[in-house]
Amino acid sequence: MATDAPQAILSRYSHEKVYDFAKGILIGNNVPEDSAKTVARCLVAADLRGVDTHGVNRIPSYMERVRQNVLDPRAVPELTAVTPVVAQVDGKNSFGSLGATMAIDHAIEAAKIYGIGMASVNHSNHYGMAAWICQRAIESDMMSLVFTNSSPALPVWGGKEKVIGTSPIACGAPAGHTKPFILDMAPTVAARGKIYKAKRRDEKIPLGWALDKDGRPTDDPAAALGGVMLPMGGPKGSGLGIMMDVFSGVLSGSAFAGGVTNPYDASKAANVGHFIVAIKPDLFMSLEEFKDRMDYLYQKVVGSERAAGVEKIYYPGEIEIDREEDRRRNGIPFTAGEIKTLNAEAEMVGAARLEVDM
Ligand SMILES: NC(=O)c1ccc[n+]([C@@H]2O[C@H](COP(=O)([O-])OP(=O)(O)OC[C@H]3O[C@@H](n4cnc5c(N)ncnc54)[C@H](O)[C@@H]3O)[C@@H](O)[C@H]2O)c1
């Protein structure tokens, strides 16, 4: 089972407590309760899956956007049906998780009737970990394609100037008695959030993730943030980053081609775009047969002959499922520095602090 490395962990907090804490800070910053619940749920979903880079540690940067009036805490996204299958969501510069929730919920309902549902979202913000959107589709026995664009973090292959983001590509499919398929990956060697996390925790990053401002490989997160991220698979990762911009940016009417604002830059609205599709898996066979086939695929993947030195083969999304089991039971780990920063946010708006309980 994937568990957490002990060195950076100081204390663990129950996910219910972290959720209440996050919701309290959001409400204290004028976010209506319903929206606060959605945003907190999505952030805690990331922490539960071990995607600490996109969990409640994002709250200070999100709240800074609210304080600087570049994200509207009270806005509610607006959905317009374009065809029975296709919807356009105007994010109204609200939190990315609000527009994305509206988009996937609409896509799921359309897919139940027509076999497929699709929604394009513009004027949105960072929605954090993409996998929560696939999880939401799986809860309704739906397959999903989940794309977003993001702020420029790396040049296109052969270039020098930052044009594309670490925009994740995610997709999911339900299974029967085995684990669902969830692939959720940035087209870069690593998500940029992993560099922010290393900086926050005073850790080094592996060489090969990023270059410094002079184009040299670096293991220093601060130097990496001043430089560029590296694409996975050279031109292929670069191409996937451009693909995210075609489907999420160009198509939606949001910013694109390097125009999305970094979530840590609170000087202007982000205008992120998303592209979300739900597909009914029992279009060509019964749901039971589809799930049986998914179970067979899972068994073939994890049961395949292991290469030398490999203890276990994981299915996409499985490491995160194991982490979630562990964290639901044993709590979500945070460093003392992270808790201090988060509690300072709570104090700013008179919300309850996060105290150790595990
Ligand atoms: N909203 C944004 O703008 C944004 C931008 C970048 C990244 N992100 C998020 O950051 C998170 C991390 O992205 P990442 O690319 O660093 O992820 P990652 O490299 O940790 O994992 C990518 C995928 O590979 C799978 N995987 C990892 N190790 C595996 C193994 N040993 N065997 C089988 N499968 C394995 C994971 O389950 C996952 O589906 C994602 O949740 C992503 O949505 C968000």
The ligand as an ORCA input file, in Angstrom:
! r2SCAN-3c Opt
* xyz 0 1
  N      -5.388     22.483    -12.425
  C      -4.195     22.624    -12.970
  O      -3.934     23.610    -13.643
  C      -3.148     21.560    -12.776
  C      -1.914     21.687    -13.426
  C      -0.985     20.646    -13.288
  C      -1.266     19.529    -12.513
  N      -2.464     19.469    -11.867
  C      -2.761     18.292    -11.018
  O      -1.581     17.851    -10.403
  C      -1.693     16.477    -10.075
  C      -0.369     15.786    -10.257
  O      -0.017     15.701    -11.651
  P       1.261     14.835    -12.098
  O       1.327     14.796    -13.568
  O       2.455     15.297    -11.340
  O       0.808     13.391    -11.552
  P       1.673     12.079    -11.261
  O       2.886     12.070    -12.111
  O       1.832     11.966     -9.797
  O       0.680     10.934    -11.763
  C       0.213     10.898    -13.090
  C      -0.625      9.657    -13.327
  O       0.211      8.511    -13.332
  C      -0.290      7.531    -12.442
  N       0.859      6.856    -11.837
  C       1.840      7.428    -11.099
  N       2.736      6.511    -10.711
  C       2.298      5.325    -11.209
  C       2.787      3.982    -11.171
  N       3.919      3.665    -10.510
  N       2.090      3.032    -11.812
  C       0.953      3.331    -12.477
  N       0.433      4.569    -12.569
  C       1.105      5.558    -11.935
  C      -1.109      8.258    -11.424
  O      -2.114      7.409    -10.875
  C      -1.697      9.392    -12.271
  O      -2.885      8.968    -12.890
  C      -2.854     15.947    -10.918
  O      -3.933     15.675    -10.040
  C      -3.226     17.101    -11.830
  O      -4.619     17.216    -12.123
  C      -3.407     20.448    -11.979
*
